[in-house]
Amino acid sequence: MIQGIFGSEGQLFFELDLITNDGLNLPVDAMLDTGFTGFLAINKQDLDSLDWIYIGKERLRTAQGETKFSTYSGKILLDEQEYQIPVYAGDEITEILLGSKWLKILPLVANYQAGLLTLG
């Protein structure tokens, strides 16, 4: 189980490690976005140092409408477990996003009043 933090506007942030193709772990804070139905979304510029394998393009619906995203096979470390997942990359993504697909395999507890935020 990993502890998260609440952002100043109620956002849910969790720390995870992006694992480069060379096996280097890069710790980052990712925001949970329940409107995003994938596992992970990242800005294209952040991909350069990861050297993840390109899979192709995929159309996804966002708040701004339908957009084409590049898809990569990425590896992350979350809650002390490695996951090989599809990662969506786009120029318009400003935060590293955890999507709602995680909620199908990991329980989320968010209690603002108690200051409790956990995933896993």
Buried (B, 14 or more C-beta within 10 A) or exposed (E): EBEBEBEEEEBBBBBBBBBBEEEEEBEBBBBBBEEBEBBBBBBBEBBEEBEBEEBEEEEBEBEEEEBEBBBBEBBBBBBEEEBEBBBBBBEEBEBBBBBBBBEEEBEBEBEEEEEEBBBB
